[in-house]
Amino acid sequence: MTITETRTTATAETASPLTRQDLVGTVFGAAAFQALNAGCELGLFALLNGEPGLTEEEIASRLDLRPRPTRILLLATTALRLTSLDGGRYRNAELIDSLFADGTWEIITDMVAFEAHIVYEAQADFTASLRADTNVGLRRFAGEGEDLYHRLAARPDLERLFYRCMRSWSRLSNPILVDKADLTGVRRVLDVGGGDGVNAIALARANPNVEFTVLDLPGAGAIAERKIAEAGLSDRITVAEGDIFDDDYPEGYDCVLFANQLVIWSAEQNLRLLRKAHRALADGGRVLVFNAMSDATKDGPLYAALDNVYFATLPAAQSTLYDWGQYEQWLTEAGFSRVERRPGETWTPHGVISGVK
């Protein structure tokens, strides 16, 4: 079954025309991000969340900054509407304080750290990556292997940061996964490329009668075992180490999950993975694909369009955010039927698409 594409962006006819002020934001987009990152790393937003209404001088004192850099920082954050100024006193934007209140700000700061320390340097190779049709930005990371995940093994500090931030990305989108992943009648789930187990943990908590196995490279396996133990779910979530392409999938599972995994690989590799899932499943078993999707209309959403710069430059040679229709095509080619898409209804373009063997 194919579901009509749900639009997440305005159509070309209704979108506002580009203005010079819009162009300023794009030309200086890197500087805008650095202002946000500095506010996070220096503790500006945490300070104003705890002590709203501070003066410039008070902020300088609390952050241990001299007057000139304090003025530069506050001008940038206020012009970007991250902070506001009223009567000489600064406050966070209401949105930022609301993210502190609901616990989401910790996730946002990890997202910012990921962009600052993993993504940004490699994105300088975006144009070169487009010309070469491969992830040229990977050259910024020492080590062996043709994808970021193998290269990170040479940088344990960045590997720890990477998996911490991936966990936060997953925490942000996992409510959609839990809501849209139909595990009715499922007994055992194989979470292919499951990283540190964050997706399996979320699903296990929501589905107490289902067991999970996280399959990933050895570097992720040790982290996953620790996280699973901390969650008190070692009796229902196990870890298997292996290469998701070269090693056979273990048998005995009635559901195979690809969570935030098929954005990494080429169309040919994704079809190969889905065919492996099809072979591993018994008749009636299902496959679930969860990640961010782009629109088939090719004009958004903005989240997917900008996140695609990362995928083009760094993770693997052919990484990209695909649209719903491409997944439907691969699932059908791999032998699955009853293909169904279940988009989320949040500010991120995540959703689940499923098929049955």
C-alpha positions as CSV (number, residue, x, y, z in Angstrom):
1,M,0.0,0.0,0.0
2,T,1.3,3.4,-1.0
3,I,0.3,6.5,1.0
4,T,0.2,9.8,-0.8
5,E,3.1,12.1,0.1
6,T,2.4,14.4,3.0
7,R,3.7,17.9,2.4
8,T,5.9,19.4,5.2
9,T,6.9,22.6,3.4
10,A,5.1,25.4,1.7
11,T,4.6,25.1,-2.0
12,A,6.6,27.3,-4.4
13,E,3.4,29.2,-5.0
14,T,2.8,30.1,-1.4
15,A,6.4,30.4,-0.1
16,S,7.6,34.0,0.6
17,P,10.1,35.3,-1.9
18,L,13.7,35.6,-0.9
19,T,14.7,38.9,0.5
20,R,18.1,40.6,1.0
21,Q,17.7,40.1,4.8
22,D,17.1,36.3,4.1
23,L,20.3,36.3,2.1
24,V,22.3,37.9,5.0
25,G,21.2,35.0,7.2
26,T,22.5,32.5,4.6
27,V,25.7,34.3,3.7
28,F,26.6,34.5,7.4
29,G,25.0,31.2,8.3
30,A,28.3,29.8,9.6
31,A,28.8,32.8,11.9
32,A,25.2,32.4,13.2
33,F,26.0,28.9,14.2
34,Q,29.2,29.9,15.9
35,A,27.2,32.4,18.0
36,L,24.9,29.7,19.0
37,N,27.8,27.3,19.8
38,A,29.6,30.0,21.8
39,G,26.5,30.7,23.8
40,C,26.2,26.9,24.6
41,E,29.9,26.3,25.4
42,L,30.4,29.5,27.4
43,G,27.2,28.8,29.4
44,L,25.3,32.0,28.4
45,F,22.0,30.3,27.9
46,A,22.3,28.2,31.1
47,L,23.2,31.4,33.0
48,L,20.2,33.3,31.7
49,N,17.9,30.4,32.4
50,G,18.9,30.4,36.0
51,E,19.3,34.2,36.4
52,P,17.2,36.0,33.8
53,G,17.5,39.8,33.6
54,L,21.2,40.2,34.0
55,T,23.1,43.2,32.7
56,E,26.0,43.0,30.2
57,E,28.4,43.7,33.1
58,E,26.9,40.9,35.2
59,I,27.0,38.5,32.3
60,A,30.7,39.3,31.7
61,S,31.5,38.7,35.4
62,R,29.5,35.4,35.6
63,L,31.1,34.0,32.4
64,D,34.6,35.4,33.2
65,L,34.7,37.3,29.9
66,R,36.2,40.8,29.2
67,P,33.8,43.6,28.0
68,R,34.7,43.4,24.3
69,P,34.0,39.7,23.8
70,T,30.9,40.0,26.0
71,R,29.5,42.7,23.7
72,I,30.3,40.7,20.6
73,L,28.6,37.6,21.9
74,L,25.5,39.4,23.2
75,L,25.1,41.4,19.9
76,A,25.2,38.2,18.0
77,T,22.8,36.2,20.2
78,T,20.3,39.1,20.4
79,A,20.3,39.8,16.7
80,L,19.6,36.1,16.2
81,R,16.8,36.4,18.7
82,L,18.4,33.7,20.9
83,T,18.4,36.3,23.6
84,S,16.4,39.5,24.1
85,L,17.4,42.9,25.6
86,D,15.0,45.0,27.5
87,G,16.0,48.0,29.7
88,G,19.6,47.0,29.6
89,R,18.9,43.4,30.8
90,Y,19.2,40.2,28.9
91,R,16.9,37.1,28.9
92,N,16.8,33.9,26.8
93,A,14.3,33.6,24.1
94,E,11.1,32.1,25.4
95,L,11.7,29.0,23.2
96,I,15.1,28.3,24.8
97,D,13.7,28.6,28.3
98,S,10.9,26.2,27.4
99,L,13.5,23.7,26.1
100,F,15.3,24.0,29.5
101,A,12.0,23.4,31.3
102,D,11.1,20.2,29.4
103,G,14.6,18.8,29.4
104,T,15.1,19.2,25.6
105,W,18.0,21.7,25.9
106,E,20.5,19.0,26.8
107,I,19.6,17.3,23.5
108,I,20.0,20.6,21.6
109,T,23.4,21.3,23.1
110,D,24.6,17.8,22.0
111,M,23.3,18.5,18.5
112,V,25.3,21.8,18.5
113,A,28.4,20.0,19.8
114,F,28.0,17.4,17.1
115,E,27.9,20.1,14.4
116,A,30.8,22.0,15.9
117,H,33.2,19.2,16.5
118,I,32.3,16.5,14.0
119,V,30.5,18.2,11.1
120,Y,31.7,21.7,10.5
121,E,35.3,21.1,9.4
122,A,34.2,18.5,6.9
123,Q,31.5,20.7,5.5
124,A,34.2,22.9,4.1
125,D,34.5,20.2,1.5
126,F,30.8,20.3,0.4
127,T,31.5,21.7,-3.0
128,A,34.3,19.2,-3.6
129,S,32.0,16.4,-2.4
130,L,29.3,17.5,-4.9
131,R,31.8,17.6,-7.8
132,A,33.3,14.2,-6.9
133,D,30.0,12.6,-5.9
134,T,31.5,11.2,-2.7
135,N,32.3,12.1,0.9
136,V,35.4,14.2,0.4
137,G,35.1,15.6,3.9
138,L,36.2,12.2,5.3
139,R,39.8,13.3,4.6
140,R,39.5,15.5,7.7
141,F,39.5,12.3,9.8
142,A,42.7,10.2,10.1
143,G,42.4,6.4,10.1
144,E,41.4,3.6,7.8
145,G,38.1,2.9,6.2
146,E,35.9,4.5,3.6
147,D,33.2,5.8,6.1
148,L,33.2,7.9,9.2
149,Y,32.3,5.0,11.5
150,H,35.5,3.1,10.8
151,R,37.7,6.2,10.9
152,L,36.4,7.2,14.4
153,A,38.1,4.1,15.8
154,A,41.4,6.1,15.5
155,R,40.0,9.0,17.6
156,P,38.4,7.6,20.8
157,D,37.6,11.1,22.0
158,L,35.6,11.9,18.9
159,E,34.1,8.4,18.9
160,R,32.7,9.0,22.4
161,L,31.4,12.4,21.4
162,F,29.9,10.9,18.2
163,Y,28.0,8.2,20.0
164,R,26.9,10.6,22.8
165,C,25.5,13.0,20.2
166,M,23.9,10.2,18.2
167,R,22.2,9.2,21.4
168,S,20.8,12.7,21.8
169,W,19.6,12.8,18.1
170,S,17.8,9.5,18.8
171,R,16.3,10.8,22.1
172,L,14.9,13.7,20.0
173,S,13.3,11.4,17.4
174,N,12.6,8.3,19.5
175,P,9.1,9.4,20.5
176,I,8.2,9.2,16.8
177,L,9.8,5.7,16.5
178,V,7.9,4.4,19.6
179,D,4.6,5.9,18.4
180,K,4.9,4.8,14.7
181,A,6.7,1.4,15.0
182,D,4.0,-1.3,15.0
183,L,5.3,-4.3,16.9
184,T,1.9,-6.0,17.3
185,G,2.5,-9.7,17.5
186,V,6.3,-9.3,17.3
187,R,8.4,-11.4,19.7
188,R,12.1,-10.6,18.7
189,V,13.5,-7.6,16.9
190,L,17.0,-7.4,15.3
191,D,18.1,-3.8,15.5
192,V,20.6,-3.6,12.6
193,G,23.3,-0.9,13.1
194,G,21.7,-0.1,16.5
195,G,24.7,1.8,17.9
196,D,24.6,2.2,21.6
197,G,21.2,0.6,22.0
198,V,19.2,3.8,22.4
199,N,16.5,2.8,19.9
200,A,16.2,-0.7,21.3
201,I,15.9,0.7,24.9
202,A,13.1,3.0,23.9
203,L,11.2,0.3,22.1
204,A,11.8,-2.2,24.8
205,R,10.3,0.1,27.5
206,A,7.2,0.6,25.3
207,N,6.9,-3.0,24.4
208,P,7.5,-5.1,27.5
209,N,6.8,-8.5,25.8
210,V,9.4,-8.0,23.0
211,E,13.1,-9.0,23.0
212,F,15.8,-7.1,21.1
213,T,19.2,-7.7,19.7
214,V,21.5,-4.8,18.8
215,L,23.8,-5.7,15.9
216,D,26.7,-3.3,15.3
217,L,30.5,-3.0,15.0
218,P,32.6,-3.9,18.1
219,G,33.3,-0.3,19.1
220,A,29.6,0.4,19.5
221,G,28.9,-3.0,21.1
222,A,30.7,-2.3,24.4
223,I,28.9,1.1,24.7
224,A,25.6,-0.6,24.0
225,E,26.1,-3.2,26.7
226,R,26.8,-0.6,29.3
227,K,23.8,1.6,28.3
228,I,21.5,-1.4,28.3
229,A,22.7,-2.5,31.7
230,E,22.2,1.0,33.1
231,A,18.6,0.9,31.7
232,G,18.0,-2.4,33.6
233,L,17.1,-4.2,30.3
234,S,20.0,-6.7,30.0
235,D,17.4,-9.5,30.3
236,R,15.6,-8.4,27.2
237,I,18.2,-6.7,25.0
238,T,21.4,-8.5,23.9
239,V,24.3,-7.3,21.7
240,A,25.8,-9.0,18.7
241,E,28.9,-7.7,17.1
242,G,29.4,-7.9,13.3
243,D,29.5,-6.1,10.0
244,I,26.0,-5.4,8.8
245,F,27.0,-5.9,5.2
246,D,29.5,-8.8,5.3
247,D,28.2,-10.9,8.2
248,D,25.0,-13.0,8.1
249,Y,22.2,-11.8,10.2
250,P,21.2,-14.1,13.1
251,E,18.0,-16.1,12.6
252,G,15.0,-16.4,14.8
253,Y,13.7,-12.8,14.5
254,D,10.3,-11.8,13.3
255,C,11.2,-8.1,12.8
256,V,14.3,-6.3,11.5
257,L,14.7,-2.7,12.3
258,F,16.9,-0.2,10.5
259,A,16.8,3.0,12.6
260,N,18.7,6.0,11.3
261,Q,20.7,3.5,9.2
262,L,19.6,3.7,5.6
263,V,20.5,7.4,5.3
264,I,24.1,6.4,5.4
265,W,24.4,4.1,2.4
266,S,23.8,4.2,-1.4
267,A,20.6,3.0,-3.0
268,E,22.4,-0.2,-4.0
269,Q,23.6,-0.8,-0.5
270,N,20.2,-0.1,1.0
271,L,18.6,-2.6,-1.4
272,R,21.3,-5.1,-0.4
273,L,20.5,-4.6,3.3
274,L,16.8,-4.9,2.8
275,R,17.3,-8.1,0.8
276,K,19.4,-9.5,3.7
277,A,16.6,-8.6,6.1
278,H,14.1,-10.3,3.8
279,R,16.2,-13.5,3.8
280,A,16.6,-13.5,7.5
281,L,12.9,-13.2,8.2
282,A,10.3,-16.0,8.2
283,D,7.1,-15.5,6.2
284,G,5.0,-12.9,7.9
285,G,8.0,-11.1,9.4
286,R,8.3,-7.4,9.0
287,V,10.9,-4.8,8.4
288,L,10.8,-1.3,9.9
289,V,12.8,1.6,8.4
290,F,13.0,4.7,10.6
291,N,14.8,7.9,9.9
292,A,14.4,11.5,8.6
293,M,12.8,11.7,5.1
294,S,12.9,14.4,2.4
295,D,9.8,15.3,0.4
296,A,9.2,13.8,-3.0
297,T,8.3,17.4,-4.1
298,K,12.0,18.2,-3.9
299,D,11.6,21.6,-2.1
300,G,12.1,20.6,1.6
301,P,11.7,20.3,4.4
302,L,14.5,22.7,5.5
303,Y,15.7,20.3,8.2
304,A,16.3,17.6,5.6
305,A,17.9,20.0,3.1
306,L,20.5,21.3,5.5
307,D,21.2,18.0,7.2
308,N,21.9,16.6,3.7
309,V,25.1,18.8,3.6
310,Y,26.5,16.6,6.4
311,F,25.4,13.4,4.6
312,A,27.0,14.5,1.4
313,T,30.4,15.4,2.9
314,L,31.1,12.9,5.6
315,P,29.4,9.7,6.8
316,A,29.9,7.4,3.7
317,A,30.4,7.8,0.0
318,Q,26.7,7.9,-1.0
319,S,24.9,9.0,2.2
320,T,21.8,11.1,1.7
321,L,18.3,11.7,3.1
322,Y,16.0,9.9,0.7
323,D,12.3,10.5,0.1
324,W,9.5,8.2,1.1
325,G,9.0,6.9,-2.5
326,Q,12.5,5.7,-2.8
327,Y,12.1,3.5,0.3
328,E,8.8,2.1,-1.1
329,Q,10.6,1.2,-4.3
330,W,13.5,-0.6,-2.5
331,L,11.1,-2.5,-0.1
332,T,9.1,-3.7,-3.1
333,E,12.3,-4.8,-5.0
334,A,13.5,-6.6,-1.9
335,G,10.4,-8.7,-1.9
336,F,8.3,-7.0,0.8
337,S,4.6,-6.3,0.4
338,R,2.0,-4.3,2.4
339,V,4.4,-1.4,2.4
340,E,3.1,1.4,4.6
341,R,4.5,4.8,5.6
342,R,3.8,6.4,8.9
343,P,5.1,10.0,9.1
344,G,5.7,11.7,12.4
345,E,3.9,15.0,13.2
346,T,6.7,17.0,14.7
347,W,9.3,19.7,13.6
348,T,11.7,16.9,12.5
349,P,10.8,15.0,9.3
350,H,11.2,11.5,10.9
351,G,8.9,8.6,10.2
352,V,8.6,4.9,9.9
353,I,8.0,2.9,6.7
354,S,7.3,-0.8,7.0
355,G,6.9,-4.0,4.8
356,V,5.9,-7.6,5.4
357,K,7.6,-10.7,3.9
